[in-house]
Amino acid sequence: MKVIICGAGQVGWQIARHLAGERNDVTIVDSNADLVRRAADTLDVQGIAGFASHPDVLERAGAADADLIIAATYSDEVNMVTCQVAQSVFGVTRKIARVRSQVYLDPRYASLYGRDRLPIDVAISPEREVAEAALQRLSAPATFDTESFLGGEVQLLGIALEEDCPMLNTPLRQLTDLFSTLRAIVVGVRREGRLFAPDPNDQLFAGDQIYVFAFTEDVNRTLELFGKVTKKQERIVIIGGGNVGLGVARALEARSDRIRAKIIERDRATAERAADGLERTIVLNGDGMSAELLEEANIERADAVLAVTDDDKTNILVSVRAKQAGCKMAIALVNDPTLVPLMATFDIDAYINPRATTVSSILRHIRHGRVRAIYSIGDAEAEVIEAQVLGTSPIAGKTVRDIDFPEGALLGAVRKGDRIFRPMGDTRIDEGDVILLFVLAADVSEVERLLQVSVDFF
């Protein structure tokens, strides 16, 4: 597949890394020659320096025979014009654009898009993706990462293990032996900065971060097994009243259970816009770093603080101050992946990586139609793949024990018709089954070969 990625920033670079690693023909375009050079030097991609919306630049990038254009520059308007030029001049059939401004996504203006209008097939909103990720974190306060799969029937749980975890120093195979009715499986372990897929004889230690597939009905029991106590979130303080904070507050207001939310926003105009767009949420204008303002927001009684400003350091420092003041849980928005290892040191319970959420969303839209969902783990260290098995797949008709999955891949759940269950060695995988896999980045291409999804993405 021939792909042109417009924008060599963090999102564009990560998408290029994924697609180039799967042996696609990738060209990356950016007006910043240094970013283009970095991508070309570190990835198996071609680089073109120039404005992505200019027809001559797209022509040099090979738009005449491109299968897909991903417009992920920092400008909504450039992304939109790029898609228009790609269709009008070169006839590119598939176009994805990153759109930040919520005005462009307002349902009242849905007629803006279409083949005879703005030819954008998929519009990705980073702010909406991040707001959804924040709501996921709030819904599972005992985890540092969480995502839903198989129609909400299975949850991925990221759990940080502490000294009081009952499962420490116990081989993982005993998890099944001791709790035979528990539908949960540990699929990933991060230890001393390295993520790996464990085998049944591996043990868990304090300080490990683990990833677990758990059936939704068994989530609370799973968390308790690993030493976590679940508690309903009733009081939320949101630092940052921009699109992300506003989106989270609106979603909280729409819930049937009464959640008391407050927003602290430094910019007066942004604070006024947030106040106008909300009904029950209290909006305070001021610096979220201010101890006095946090006290006014009753931070010591809050069940969670959600720091989602556009500055990583502010989000981290506000989270630290809130926890020190007595807040029970802190979630920070962190763009820089090199800061993630500091989260545990600063007693920050969970983080949101906007780049990872946006990359996951874009990948979900460009994978083969049999792939139902893609979720990127950490700094693109691994992926969770939900996919339907094709009749031509090498795994169709085989039992799990006879499938030669790579070492970095673990099967977590299988759906046959309306039934979802945890797979065993004698489970037969048939055409039409939907499977849920945890796959380390180095093994994604091999898993896609087994699923036969890397040849045709559409």
Number of C-alpha atoms within 10 A of each C-alpha: 17 16 23 26 25 30 25 28 17 18 23 23 23 21 24 25 18 18 22 18 18 17 15 17 18 25 27 28 30 24 17 15 15 12 20 24 18 13 24 17 12 10 18 18 21 18 25 21 19 19 19 30 21 14 17 13 18 26 16 15 25 16 25 15 15 23 18 21 26 25 30 31 26 16 14 17 16 21 25 23 19 29 25 22 20 27 21 14 13 17 15 20 15 20 24 24 27 25 25 19 15 12 10 16 16 9 10 9 10 10 9 14 16 11 11 9 10 16 25 26 16 17 19 21 20 22 23 20 20 25 24 18 21 26 17 16 23 25 15 21 24 24 24 23 24 24 18 18 21 19 7 10 14 24 21 26 25 23 23 24 20 16 11 11 18 13 19 18 12 14 14 19 15 14 17 14 10 9 11 10 9 19 22 27 23 23 23 25 23 16 15 10 10 10 20 19 20 20 16 12 10 14 16 19 16 15 14 19 22 25 25 22 29 26 26 18 13 15 22 17 18 21 20 14 16 18 19 20 12 15 12 11 19 14 18 26 29 25 28 29 30 19 21 22 27 25 23 24 29 18 13 19 18 11 9 7 10 13 18 17 23 23 29 25 24 18 14 13 11 17 22 15 14 26 19 10 14 15 11 16 21 16 23 23 19 18 18 27 19 12 15 11 16 22 13 11 22 18 25 17 16 24 20 27 26 29 32 27 24 14 14 17 16 20 24 25 17 25 30 19 19 29 22 13 17 15 22 18 22 29 26 29 24 25 19 15 14 9 12 19 11 12 20 12 8 14 15 21 23 26 25 24 19 21 24 25 23 26 24 23 19 23 19 18 19 18 18 18 15 18 22 18 21 22 24 23 23 15 14 19 14 23 21 26 23 22 24 21 24 19 15 12 16 15 22 19 16 14 16 17 12 13 16 12 17 15 13 21 26 21 20 25 25 24 18 14 9 5 7 17 16 18 19 14 10 11 15 18 21 18 15 16 18 22 22 24 20 28 29 24 18 14 16 23 19 16 22 18 14 21 21 20 22 20 13 10 15 13
